[in-house]
Amino acid sequence: MLGIFLDTETNGLNTKKHKVVEIAYKIIDVKTGSLIESFDTIIYHPFEEWKKSDPLSLKVNGFSWNDIKGGMPPEKAAEEIKASFARCGVERGKAVFICQNPSFDRAFFNQLIDADAQELLNWPYHWLDLASMFWMKRLSTAPPFPWETGVSKNKIAAAYNLPTEATPHKAMNGVDHLLLCYKAVVGFPEEKTT
């Protein structure tokens, strides 16, 4: 089974108004923790779209127009993602998406490759979230319970004495931090340690 550990950065929170400005993922064998493939790119959007940016979102991720104007066109990013998933054998029943906030990431991912295209490609429609995994793990162990610790990725990291995500937020940093937290919460059952 493959896990597509995915993160996006955007220029705001409203999918009807804002755009994905960076996407990154790592495709991981969830049994062994082995990296299969990774992808990371900044996405270009015209200045007319960029002007709609939410300043608070840009404060979190640090993106500027200079970053975006040199990015990859969305259509090219979509083609590269499709090719990557095909190379790795990403398909329904053999892979799942894993994110910190899948409802957010999936909505912005759909801007690049819409749900109908994903369906035609037989891609997974399960988008799993780290917070639910952490919630269940904490309910089955001793306190503190998840409502006492919080369920943001940085709060989950703190519960396991892990570092917080680097700032400003960048998509691949988010993926790496997600993997670090996932390993602490869930683990990879056949991971080889040296």
C-alpha positions as CSV (number, residue, x, y, z in Angstrom):
1,M,0.0,0.0,0.0
2,L,1.2,3.5,-0.9
3,G,0.7,6.6,1.1
4,I,0.7,9.9,-0.8
5,F,1.8,12.3,2.0
6,L,0.7,15.6,0.5
7,D,0.7,19.3,1.5
8,T,-0.3,22.5,-0.3
9,E,0.4,26.1,0.3
10,T,-2.2,28.6,-1.0
11,N,-2.7,32.4,-1.2
12,G,-5.8,32.2,0.9
13,L,-8.4,29.8,2.4
14,N,-11.3,30.3,-0.1
15,T,-11.1,27.8,-3.0
16,K,-13.5,29.9,-5.0
17,K,-11.2,32.9,-4.8
18,H,-7.7,31.7,-3.9
19,K,-5.2,29.3,-5.6
20,V,-2.8,26.6,-4.7
21,V,0.7,28.2,-5.0
22,E,2.8,25.3,-4.0
23,I,2.2,21.5,-3.9
24,A,4.5,18.8,-2.6
25,Y,4.1,15.1,-1.9
26,K,6.1,12.0,-1.1
27,I,4.9,8.6,-2.2
28,I,5.8,6.2,0.6
29,D,5.4,2.4,1.0
30,V,3.4,2.5,4.3
31,K,4.6,-1.0,5.3
32,T,8.4,-0.1,5.1
33,G,8.5,3.7,5.2
34,S,10.5,3.6,2.0
35,L,10.4,6.6,-0.3
36,I,9.1,5.8,-3.8
37,E,9.0,9.2,-5.4
38,S,8.6,12.9,-4.4
39,F,7.4,16.0,-6.1
40,D,7.5,19.7,-5.2
41,T,6.8,22.8,-7.3
42,I,5.6,26.4,-7.0
43,I,2.5,27.0,-9.2
44,Y,2.3,30.1,-11.5
45,H,-0.8,32.2,-11.6
46,P,-1.4,35.5,-13.4
47,F,-1.0,38.7,-11.4
48,E,-4.7,39.3,-11.6
49,E,-5.2,36.1,-9.5
50,W,-2.3,36.9,-7.2
51,K,-3.9,40.3,-6.4
52,K,-6.7,38.4,-4.6
53,S,-4.3,37.0,-2.1
54,D,-5.1,37.0,1.6
55,P,-2.2,38.8,3.4
56,L,-2.5,36.5,6.5
57,S,-2.0,33.4,4.4
58,L,1.0,34.9,2.8
59,K,2.4,35.8,6.2
60,V,2.2,32.1,7.1
61,N,3.9,30.7,3.9
62,G,6.1,33.7,3.0
63,F,5.3,33.6,-0.7
64,S,5.6,36.7,-2.8
65,W,4.7,37.6,-6.4
66,N,8.4,37.1,-7.4
67,D,8.1,33.5,-6.2
68,I,4.9,32.8,-8.1
69,K,5.8,34.5,-11.4
70,G,8.6,32.0,-11.8
71,G,6.4,29.0,-10.9
72,M,5.3,26.1,-13.1
73,P,2.1,26.6,-15.1
74,P,-0.8,24.6,-13.4
75,E,-1.4,22.5,-16.6
76,K,2.3,21.4,-16.6
77,A,2.2,20.6,-12.9
78,A,-1.0,18.5,-13.4
79,E,0.7,16.6,-16.2
80,E,3.8,15.9,-14.1
81,I,1.6,14.7,-11.2
82,K,-0.3,12.4,-13.5
83,A,3.0,11.0,-14.9
84,S,4.4,10.5,-11.4
85,F,1.3,8.7,-10.1
86,A,1.3,6.4,-13.2
87,R,5.0,5.6,-12.7
88,C,4.4,4.7,-9.1
89,G,1.2,2.7,-9.6
90,V,-1.0,5.0,-7.7
91,E,-4.6,3.7,-8.1
92,R,-7.6,3.0,-6.0
93,G,-7.2,0.1,-3.6
94,K,-3.4,0.4,-3.7
95,A,-2.8,3.9,-2.4
96,V,-4.3,6.5,-0.1
97,F,-3.7,10.2,0.4
98,I,-2.5,11.2,3.9
99,C,-2.6,14.9,4.9
100,Q,-2.8,17.0,8.1
101,N,-5.9,18.7,6.7
102,P,-7.3,16.7,3.8
103,S,-10.5,18.7,3.3
104,F,-8.3,21.8,2.7
105,D,-5.6,20.1,0.6
106,R,-8.0,18.0,-1.5
107,A,-10.1,21.1,-2.4
108,F,-7.0,22.9,-3.7
109,F,-5.5,19.8,-5.3
110,N,-8.8,19.6,-7.3
111,Q,-7.9,23.0,-8.8
112,L,-5.0,21.2,-10.6
113,I,-6.7,17.9,-11.4
114,D,-10.5,17.9,-11.1
115,A,-12.4,15.1,-9.4
116,D,-13.8,13.8,-12.7
117,A,-10.2,13.4,-14.1
118,Q,-9.1,11.7,-10.9
119,E,-12.0,9.3,-11.2
120,L,-11.1,8.5,-14.8
121,L,-7.6,7.8,-13.7
122,N,-8.9,5.5,-10.9
123,W,-7.0,7.4,-8.3
124,P,-7.8,6.9,-4.6
125,Y,-10.6,8.8,-3.1
126,H,-9.6,8.2,0.5
127,W,-7.9,11.2,2.0
128,L,-6.8,10.3,5.5
129,D,-5.9,12.8,8.2
130,L,-3.2,12.7,10.8
131,A,-5.4,14.4,13.5
132,S,-7.9,11.5,13.4
133,M,-5.1,8.9,13.7
134,F,-3.7,10.9,16.7
135,W,-7.2,11.1,18.2
136,M,-7.7,7.4,18.1
137,K,-4.2,6.6,19.3
138,R,-4.6,8.9,22.3
139,L,-8.0,7.5,23.2
140,S,-6.5,4.0,23.4
141,T,-3.6,5.1,25.6
142,A,-3.2,6.9,28.9
143,P,-3.9,10.7,29.1
144,P,-3.4,13.4,28.0
145,F,-6.3,13.0,25.7
146,P,-6.4,14.7,22.3
147,W,-8.8,17.5,23.5
148,E,-6.3,18.3,26.2
149,T,-3.3,18.4,23.8
150,G,-4.9,19.8,20.7
151,V,-4.8,18.2,17.2
152,S,-2.9,20.6,15.0
153,K,0.2,19.1,13.5
154,N,2.5,21.2,15.8
155,K,0.4,20.1,18.9
156,I,0.7,16.5,17.8
157,A,4.5,17.0,17.4
158,A,4.7,18.5,20.9
159,A,2.8,15.5,22.3
160,Y,5.7,13.3,21.0
161,N,8.5,15.7,21.8
162,L,9.1,16.4,18.1
163,P,10.1,19.7,16.7
164,T,7.5,22.1,15.2
165,E,7.2,22.6,11.5
166,A,9.7,25.1,10.1
167,T,8.4,28.6,9.3
168,P,7.5,30.2,7.0
169,H,5.5,27.1,5.9
170,K,6.6,25.5,2.6
171,A,4.9,22.5,1.2
172,M,7.8,20.0,1.3
173,N,8.6,21.1,4.9
174,G,5.0,20.3,5.6
175,V,5.3,16.9,4.0
176,D,8.5,16.1,5.9
177,H,6.9,17.2,9.2
178,L,3.8,15.2,8.4
179,L,5.9,12.1,7.9
180,L,7.8,12.7,11.2
181,C,4.5,13.0,13.1
182,Y,2.9,10.0,11.2
183,K,5.9,7.8,12.1
184,A,5.5,8.7,15.8
185,V,1.7,8.2,15.8
186,V,1.3,5.2,13.5
187,G,4.7,4.0,12.4
188,F,5.7,1.8,9.5
189,P,5.3,-1.9,10.6
190,E,8.1,-3.3,8.5
191,E,10.5,-0.4,8.7
192,K,14.1,-1.5,8.9
193,T,16.2,0.3,11.5
194,T,19.9,0.4,11.4
